Amino acid sequence: MANTNVTLDCRNWANTDPANGYKTTNSSNNTPYSFKYTGGTDGAGGVDEVTGSGAATITVTVGTDPRYVVAGVTFTGDDADDFSWAPGSSANVAVITDLDTRNAQEYYSVLVRDTEANCTFTCDPPIRNKPS
């Protein structure tokens, strides 16, 4: 079982410099937010697992600003039944489990709530189960 850590940094502004690695998204109240993933197996929040190597855990921590908390995680792609999530040790942590039973190109989307602005926004890197 592999354990992978991912950090998600969120900012309440639109990114104007793509070179800094932040992506811009709109929130539920139509205001821009930027986010940047680090960690994972690709350094940018994406995770590659070798299919059949056993269940994997991906721990996503939403930055250090307490205004941002995890509101949910969704999965889309080849085999969403292989993936699940549960709240972590605090409101800013999500723990994703990848059963890793089949080759898949999957995406996880972390729904983040800004508790000060009372809105949500989605941030999404990939998970890939690949043959060895």
Salt bridges, closest charged atoms under 4 A:
ASP9 OD2 - ARG11 NE 2.99
ASP48 OD1 - ARG128 NE 2.67
ASP48 OD2 - LYS130 NZ 3.54
ASP79 OD2 - ARG102 NE 2.62
ASP114 OD2 - ARG67 NH2 2.64
GLU116 OE1 - ARG67 NH1 3.51
